[in-house]
């Protein structure tokens, strides 16, 4: 399976939540900045991600970096098919 170039933020959250990762919204600094989300794994690994709205696209670079941080990569035993199969 070839990973998609972009996925919707709501799908991004859905997939990572299915692996037990929690999303915490950071505090907003200033009125023009979007709040960031902090992804926290079971082993207390953390990964910050910019604040997106549910319908916004998240690029594959963010998805791949988060997968590596939480050890959800193909070398860790989670194939692309298994990971992206949770989108449905």
The first five atom37 places (N, CA, C, CB, O) and aatype in JSON, in Angstrom:
{
  "aatype": [20, 20, 20, 20, 20, 20, 20, 20, 20, 20, 20, 20, 20, 20, 20, 20, 20, 20, 20, 20, 20, 20, 20, 20, 20, 20, 20, 20, 20, 20, 20, 20, 20, 20, 20, 20, 20, 20, 20, 20, 20, 20, 20, 20, 20, 20, 20, 20, 20, 20, 20, 20, 20, 20, 20, 20, 20, 20, 20, 20, 20, 20, 20, 20, 20, 20, 20, 20, 20, 20, 20, 20, 20, 20, 20, 20, 20, 20, 20, 20, 20, 20, 20, 20, 20, 20, 20, 20],
  "atom_mask": [
    [1, 1, 1, 1, 1],
    [1, 1, 1, 1, 1],
    [1, 1, 1, 1, 1],
    [1, 1, 1, 1, 1],
    [1, 1, 1, 1, 1],
    [1, 1, 1, 1, 1],
    [1, 1, 1, 1, 1],
    [1, 1, 1, 1, 1],
    [1, 1, 1, 1, 1],
    [1, 1, 1, 1, 1],
    [1, 1, 1, 1, 1],
    [1, 1, 1, 1, 1],
    [1, 1, 1, 1, 1],
    [1, 1, 1, 1, 1],
    [1, 1, 1, 1, 1],
    [1, 1, 1, 1, 1],
    [1, 1, 1, 1, 1],
    [1, 1, 1, 1, 1],
    [1, 1, 1, 1, 1],
    [1, 1, 1, 1, 1],
    [1, 1, 1, 1, 1],
    [1, 1, 1, 1, 1],
    [1, 1, 1, 1, 1],
    [1, 1, 1, 1, 1],
    [1, 1, 1, 1, 1],
    [1, 1, 1, 1, 1],
    [1, 1, 1, 1, 1],
    [1, 1, 1, 1, 1],
    [1, 1, 1, 1, 1],
    [1, 1, 1, 1, 1],
    [1, 1, 1, 1, 1],
    [1, 1, 1, 1, 1],
    [1, 1, 1, 1, 1],
    [1, 1, 1, 1, 1],
    [1, 1, 1, 1, 1],
    [1, 1, 1, 1, 1],
    [1, 1, 1, 1, 1],
    [1, 1, 1, 1, 1],
    [1, 1, 1, 1, 1],
    [1, 1, 1, 1, 1],
    [1, 1, 1, 1, 1],
    [1, 1, 1, 1, 1],
    [1, 1, 1, 1, 1],
    [1, 1, 1, 1, 1],
    [1, 1, 1, 1, 1],
    [1, 1, 1, 1, 1],
    [1, 1, 1, 1, 1],
    [1, 1, 1, 1, 1],
    [1, 1, 1, 1, 1],
    [1, 1, 1, 1, 1],
    [1, 1, 1, 1, 1],
    [1, 1, 1, 1, 1],
    [1, 1, 1, 1, 1],
    [1, 1, 1, 1, 1],
    [1, 1, 1, 1, 1],
    [1, 1, 1, 1, 1],
    [1, 1, 1, 1, 1],
    [1, 1, 1, 1, 1],
    [1, 1, 1, 1, 1],
    [1, 1, 1, 1, 1],
    [1, 1, 1, 1, 1],
    [1, 1, 1, 1, 1],
    [1, 1, 1, 1, 1],
    [1, 1, 1, 1, 1],
    [1, 1, 1, 1, 1],
    [1, 1, 1, 1, 1],
    [1, 1, 1, 1, 1],
    [1, 1, 1, 1, 1],
    [1, 1, 1, 1, 1],
    [1, 1, 1, 1, 1],
    [1, 1, 1, 1, 1],
    [1, 1, 1, 1, 1],
    [1, 1, 1, 1, 1],
    [1, 1, 1, 1, 1],
    [1, 1, 1, 1, 1],
    [1, 1, 1, 1, 1],
    [1, 1, 1, 1, 1],
    [1, 1, 1, 1, 1],
    [1, 1, 1, 1, 1],
    [1, 1, 1, 1, 1],
    [1, 1, 1, 1, 1],
    [1, 1, 1, 1, 1],
    [1, 1, 1, 1, 1],
    [1, 1, 1, 1, 1],
    [1, 1, 1, 1, 1],
    [1, 1, 1, 1, 1],
    [1, 1, 1, 1, 1],
    [1, 1, 1, 1, 1]
  ],
  "atom_positions": [
    [[0.84, -1.18, 0.0], [0.0, 0.0, 0.0], [0.88, 1.24, 0.0], [-0.96, 0.0, 1.22], [1.89, 1.31, 0.71]],
    [[0.49, 2.21, -0.8], [1.18, 3.49, -0.83], [0.44, 4.44, 0.1], [1.27, 4.06, -2.29], [-0.76, 4.66, -0.07]],
    [[1.15, 5.02, 1.09], [0.49, 5.94, 2.02], [-0.03, 7.18, 1.3], [1.45, 6.34, 3.14], [0.62, 7.67, 0.37]],
    [[-1.17, 7.7, 1.71], [-1.68, 8.92, 1.07], [-0.81, 10.13, 1.41], [-3.14, 9.19, 1.49], [-0.15, 10.15, 2.45]],
    [[-0.8, 11.12, 0.53], [0.01, 12.32, 0.75], [-0.55, 13.17, 1.88], [0.09, 13.14, -0.52], [0.22, 13.78, 2.63]],
    [[-1.85, 13.22, 2.0], [-2.49, 14.0, 3.08], [-3.67, 13.2, 3.62], [-2.97, 15.4, 2.57], [-4.3, 12.42, 2.91]],
    [[-3.96, 13.41, 4.91], [-5.17, 12.87, 5.5], [-5.82, 13.98, 6.32], [-4.88, 11.6, 6.39], [-5.15, 14.92, 6.73]],
    [[-7.09, 13.87, 6.55], [-7.82, 14.86, 7.34], [-7.39, 14.74, 8.8], [-9.35, 14.67, 7.2], [-7.06, 13.66, 9.28]],
    [[-7.41, 15.87, 9.5], [-6.97, 15.88, 10.9], [-7.85, 14.99, 11.77], [-6.98, 17.29, 11.44], [-7.34, 14.35, 12.69]],
    [[-9.15, 14.93, 11.49], [-10.03, 14.07, 12.28], [-9.65, 12.59, 12.09], [-11.51, 14.3, 11.89], [-9.74, 11.81, 13.04]],
    [[-9.22, 12.22, 10.88], [-8.77, 10.84, 10.64], [-7.42, 10.59, 11.3], [-8.68, 10.57, 9.13], [-7.16, 9.5, 11.81]],
    [[-6.56, 11.6, 11.29], [-5.26, 11.53, 11.95], [-5.44, 11.22, 13.44], [-4.48, 12.85, 11.76], [-4.77, 10.34, 13.99]],
    [[-6.36, 11.96, 14.07], [-6.63, 11.73, 15.49], [-7.23, 10.35, 15.72], [-7.57, 12.82, 16.04], [-6.88, 9.67, 16.69]],
    [[-8.13, 9.94, 14.84], [-8.8, 8.65, 14.98], [-7.8, 7.49, 14.94], [-9.84, 8.47, 13.88], [-7.88, 6.57, 15.75]],
    [[-6.87, 7.55, 14.01], [-5.89, 6.46, 13.88], [-4.97, 6.4, 15.09], [-5.06, 6.65, 12.6], [-4.74, 5.33, 15.64]],
    [[-4.46, 7.54, 15.51], [-3.54, 7.54, 16.63], [-4.25, 7.21, 17.95], [-2.84, 8.89, 16.74], [-3.65, 6.58, 18.83]],
    [[-5.49, 7.62, 18.1], [-6.24, 7.25, 19.3], [-6.48, 5.75, 19.37], [-7.58, 7.99, 19.35], [-6.56, 5.18, 20.45]],
    [[-6.61, 5.11, 18.21], [-6.81, 3.66, 18.2], [-5.57, 2.92, 18.7], [-7.17, 3.18, 16.79], [-5.66, 1.76, 19.1]],
    [[-4.42, 3.58, 18.69], [-3.19, 3.01, 19.24], [-2.94, 3.46, 20.68], [-2.0, 3.38, 18.36], [-1.88, 3.17, 21.23]],
    [[-3.89, 4.15, 21.28], [-3.78, 4.55, 22.68], [-3.07, 5.88, 22.91], [-3.08, 3.51, 23.42], [-2.61, 6.14, 24.02]],
    [[-2.98, 6.7, 21.9], [-2.31, 7.99, 22.03], [-3.35, 9.07, 22.32], [-1.49, 8.34, 20.74], [-4.4, 9.12, 21.67]],
    [[-3.06, 9.91, 23.29], [-3.98, 10.94, 23.75], [-3.56, 12.29, 23.17], [-4.03, 10.99, 25.31], [-2.37, 12.58, 23.06]],
    [[-4.55, 13.1, 22.81], [-4.3, 14.45, 22.31], [-4.67, 15.45, 23.39], [-5.1, 14.73, 21.0], [-5.79, 15.45, 23.89]],
    [[-3.71, 16.3, 23.76], [-3.97, 17.36, 24.73], [-3.73, 18.69, 24.03], [-3.06, 17.22, 25.99], [-2.72, 18.88, 23.35]],
    [[-4.68, 19.61, 24.2], [-4.56, 20.91, 23.55], [-3.75, 21.84, 24.44], [-5.96, 21.52, 23.25], [-4.03, 21.99, 25.63]],
    [[-2.74, 22.46, 23.85], [-1.91, 23.39, 24.6], [-2.59, 24.72, 24.79], [-0.58, 23.59, 23.9], [-3.64, 24.98, 24.21]],
    [[-1.98, 25.56, 25.61], [-2.53, 26.88, 25.85], [-2.24, 27.78, 24.66], [-1.96, 27.49, 27.14], [-1.2, 27.66, 24.02]],
    [[-3.17, 28.66, 24.37], [-3.04, 29.57, 23.26], [-2.28, 30.81, 23.7], [-4.42, 29.94, 22.69], [-2.63, 31.43, 24.7]],
    [[-1.26, 31.17, 22.96], [-0.5, 32.39, 23.25], [-0.8, 33.4, 22.14], [1.04, 32.11, 23.35], [-0.4, 33.22, 21.0]],
    [[-1.51, 34.42, 22.51], [-1.84, 35.43, 21.51], [-3.12, 35.09, 20.79], [-0.71, 35.58, 20.51], [-3.56, 33.94, 20.78]],
    [[-3.71, 36.08, 20.19], [-4.99, 35.86, 19.53], [-4.84, 35.39, 18.1], [-5.82, 37.11, 19.57], [-5.83, 34.94, 17.51]],
    [[-3.67, 35.48, 17.5], [-3.51, 35.1, 16.1], [-2.91, 33.71, 15.92], [-2.64, 36.12, 15.41], [-2.91, 33.19, 14.81]],
    [[-2.42, 33.12, 16.97], [-1.8, 31.81, 16.85], [-2.81, 30.7, 17.12], [-0.62, 31.69, 17.83], [-3.7, 30.83, 17.95]],
    [[-2.64, 29.62, 16.39], [-3.46, 28.45, 16.65], [-2.83, 27.66, 17.79], [-3.59, 27.56, 15.37], [-1.61, 27.54, 17.86]],
    [[-3.63, 27.13, 18.68], [-3.06, 26.32, 19.75], [-2.47, 25.02, 19.19], [-4.12, 26.01, 20.82], [-3.01, 24.45, 18.24]],
    [[-1.39, 24.56, 19.77], [-0.78, 23.31, 19.37], [-1.39, 22.17, 20.18], [0.75, 23.36, 19.55], [-1.9, 22.36, 21.28]],
    [[-1.3, 20.99, 19.62], [-1.71, 19.78, 20.31], [-0.46, 19.04, 20.73], [-2.62, 18.9, 19.42], [0.55, 19.06, 20.04]],
    [[-0.54, 18.39, 21.86], [0.55, 17.55, 22.33], [0.03, 16.13, 22.35], [1.06, 18.0, 23.75], [-0.93, 15.81, 23.04]],
    [[0.68, 15.28, 21.58], [0.32, 13.88, 21.52], [1.13, 13.16, 22.59], [0.57, 13.26, 20.1], [2.35, 13.31, 22.66]],
    [[0.46, 12.38, 23.43], [1.12, 11.68, 24.52], [0.81, 10.19, 24.41], [0.67, 12.24, 25.91], [-0.35, 9.79, 24.35]],
    [[1.87, 9.38, 24.38], [1.71, 7.94, 24.26], [1.66, 7.24, 25.6], [2.83, 7.37, 23.45], [1.8, 7.87, 26.65]],
    [[1.47, 5.95, 25.55], [1.39, 5.14, 26.76], [2.7, 5.16, 27.54], [1.01, 3.71, 26.42], [2.69, 5.12, 28.77]],
    [[3.81, 5.21, 26.83], [5.12, 5.21, 27.48], [5.61, 6.63, 27.78], [6.14, 4.49, 26.6], [6.8, 6.87, 28.0]],
    [[4.66, 7.58, 27.8], [4.9, 8.99, 28.09], [5.74, 9.7, 27.03], [5.58, 9.12, 29.41], [6.28, 10.78, 27.27]],
    [[5.84, 9.1, 25.86], [6.49, 9.77, 24.74], [5.58, 10.9, 24.29], [6.79, 8.77, 23.56], [4.36, 10.75, 24.27]],
    [[6.18, 12.02, 23.92], [5.39, 13.19, 23.53], [5.81, 13.67, 22.15], [5.55, 14.33, 24.56], [6.96, 13.54, 21.75]],
    [[4.83, 14.22, 21.44], [5.11, 14.79, 20.12], [4.15, 15.96, 19.9], [4.95, 13.71, 18.99], [2.94, 15.78, 19.92]],
    [[4.69, 17.18, 19.7], [3.82, 18.32, 19.44], [3.41, 18.37, 17.97], [4.52, 19.63, 19.84], [4.17, 17.99, 17.08]],
    [[2.21, 18.84, 17.73], [1.71, 18.99, 16.36], [0.94, 20.3, 16.29], [0.82, 17.78, 15.92], [0.22, 20.64, 17.23]],
    [[1.08, 21.04, 15.19], [0.34, 22.31, 15.08], [-1.16, 22.11, 15.2], [0.67, 23.01, 13.76], [-1.67, 21.03, 14.89]],
    [[-1.84, 23.14, 15.64], [-3.29, 23.07, 15.78], [-3.98, 23.13, 14.44], [-3.78, 24.2, 16.66], [-3.9, 24.13, 13.73]],
    [[-4.64, 22.08, 14.1], [-5.42, 22.0, 12.88], [-6.9, 21.96, 13.26], [-5.03, 20.75, 12.03], [-7.25, 21.63, 14.39]],
    [[-7.73, 22.3, 12.32], [-9.16, 22.07, 12.49], [-9.46, 20.68, 11.96], [-10.02, 23.17, 11.75], [-8.65, 20.12, 11.22]],
    [[-10.6, 20.11, 12.31], [-10.9, 18.73, 11.93], [-10.89, 18.49, 10.43], [-12.24, 18.34, 12.48], [-10.55, 17.39, 9.99]],
    [[-11.26, 19.47, 9.64], [-11.31, 19.29, 8.19], [-10.01, 19.6, 7.48], [-12.38, 20.11, 7.63], [-9.93, 19.43, 6.26]],
    [[-8.99, 20.07, 8.2], [-7.72, 20.43, 7.57], [-6.92, 19.19, 7.2], [-6.9, 21.34, 8.5], [-7.07, 18.12, 7.8]],
    [[-6.07, 19.37, 6.2], [-5.21, 18.28, 5.75], [-3.91, 18.26, 6.56], [-4.9, 18.41, 4.26], [-3.33, 19.3, 6.84]],
    [[-3.48, 17.07, 6.92], [-2.21, 16.87, 7.59], [-1.3, 16.15, 6.61], [-2.37, 16.05, 8.94], [-1.67, 15.1, 6.07]],
    [[-0.13, 16.71, 6.36], [0.76, 16.12, 5.37], [1.39, 14.84, 5.88], [1.85, 17.12, 4.97], [1.43, 14.57, 7.08]],
    [[1.88, 14.07, 4.94], [2.49, 12.78, 5.26], [3.73, 12.95, 6.14], [2.87, 12.04, 3.97], [4.07, 12.04, 6.9]],
    [[4.41, 14.08, 6.05], [5.6, 14.32, 6.88], [5.25, 14.3, 8.37], [6.25, 15.67, 6.51], [5.98, 13.7, 9.16]],
    [[4.14, 14.94, 8.75], [3.71, 14.92, 10.14], [3.3, 13.51, 10.58], [2.55, 15.89, 10.35], [3.6, 13.09, 11.7]],
    [[2.61, 12.81, 9.71], [2.16, 11.46, 10.03], [3.36, 10.54, 10.23], [1.23, 10.9, 8.91], [3.41, 9.79, 11.2]],
    [[4.33, 10.6, 9.32], [5.5, 9.74, 9.42], [6.33, 10.06, 10.66], [6.36, 9.87, 8.17], [6.82, 9.15, 11.33]],
    [[6.49, 11.34, 10.97], [7.28, 11.72, 12.15], [6.6, 11.24, 13.43], [7.47, 13.25, 12.19], [7.27, 10.75, 14.34]],
    [[5.3, 11.37, 13.5], [4.57, 10.9, 14.69], [4.61, 9.38, 14.79], [3.1, 11.38, 14.64], [4.73, 8.83, 15.88]],
    [[4.53, 8.71, 13.65], [4.61, 7.24, 13.68], [5.97, 6.78, 14.19], [4.36, 6.67, 12.27], [6.05, 5.83, 14.96]],
    [[7.02, 7.46, 13.77], [8.35, 7.08, 14.25], [8.51, 7.36, 15.74], [9.43, 7.84, 13.46], [9.1, 6.57, 16.47]],
    [[7.97, 8.49, 16.19], [8.1, 8.86, 17.6], [7.4, 7.87, 18.52], [7.53, 10.26, 17.82], [7.9, 7.56, 19.6]],
    [[6.25, 7.38, 18.09], [5.48, 6.44, 18.91], [5.72, 4.99, 18.53], [4.01, 6.76, 18.8], [4.97, 4.1, 18.95]],
    [[6.74, 4.74, 17.76], [7.14, 3.4, 17.35], [6.0, 2.64, 16.66], [7.63, 2.61, 18.55], [5.67, 1.51, 17.03]],
    [[5.42, 3.29, 15.68], [4.35, 2.69, 14.88], [4.8, 2.55, 13.43], [3.06, 3.53, 14.98], [3.97, 2.6, 12.52]],
    [[6.09, 2.39, 13.22], [6.66, 2.33, 11.88], [6.77, 0.87, 11.44], [8.04, 3.03, 11.83], [6.59, -0.04, 12.26]],
    [[7.06, 0.65, 10.18], [7.13, -0.7, 9.64], [8.24, -1.52, 10.3], [7.35, -0.66, 8.13], [8.08, -2.73, 10.48]],
    [[9.34, -0.89, 10.67], [10.42, -1.62, 11.34], [10.05, -2.0, 12.77], [11.7, -0.77, 11.35], [10.69, -2.87, 13.37]],
    [[9.02, -1.37, 13.31], [8.55, -1.68, 14.66], [7.4, -2.69, 14.65], [8.1, -0.41, 15.36], [6.88, -3.05, 15.71]],
    [[7.02, -3.14, 13.47], [5.99, -4.17, 13.38], [4.61, -3.69, 12.99], [5.89, -4.86, 14.66], [3.67, -4.49, 12.97]],
    [[4.44, -2.41, 12.67], [3.14, -1.88, 12.25], [3.25, -1.52, 10.77], [2.7, -0.62, 13.12], [3.89, -0.53, 10.41]],
    [[2.64, -2.31, 9.92], [2.73, -2.08, 8.48], [1.88, -0.89, 8.06], [2.31, -3.33, 7.71], [1.01, -0.43, 8.81]],
    [[2.13, -0.41, 6.85], [1.31, 0.69, 6.31], [-0.15, 0.25, 6.19], [1.85, 1.13, 4.92], [-1.06, 1.03, 6.47]],
    [[-0.36, -0.99, 5.79], [-1.73, -1.49, 5.65], [-2.46, -1.51, 6.99], [-1.72, -2.9, 5.04], [-3.63, -1.14, 7.07]],
    [[-1.76, -1.94, 8.02], [-2.39, -1.98, 9.35], [-2.66, -0.59, 9.87], [-1.51, -2.74, 10.33], [-3.72, -0.34, 10.46]],
    [[-1.71, 0.33, 9.67], [-1.87, 1.69, 10.17], [-2.98, 2.44, 9.42], [-0.55, 2.45, 10.05], [-3.9, 2.96, 10.04]],
    [[-2.88, 2.49, 8.1], [-3.86, 3.24, 7.31], [-5.18, 2.49, 7.16], [-3.29, 3.55, 5.95], [-6.18, 3.08, 6.75]],
    [[-5.2, 1.21, 7.48], [-6.45, 0.44, 7.44], [-7.41, 0.88, 8.54], [-6.15, -1.05, 7.59], [-8.61, 0.6, 8.46]],
    [[-6.9, 1.57, 9.54], [-7.76, 2.06, 10.63], [-8.49, 3.35, 10.26], [-6.93, 2.28, 11.88], [-9.26, 3.87, 11.06]],
    [[-8.25, 3.87, 9.07], [-8.96, 5.07, 8.62], [-10.43, 4.78, 8.34], [-8.31, 5.63, 7.36], [-11.28, 5.66, 8.51]],
    [[-10.72, 3.57, 7.93], [-12.1, 3.22, 7.56], [-12.97, 2.98, 8.75], [-12.12, 2.01, 6.7], [-14.16, 2.68, 8.6]]
  ]
}
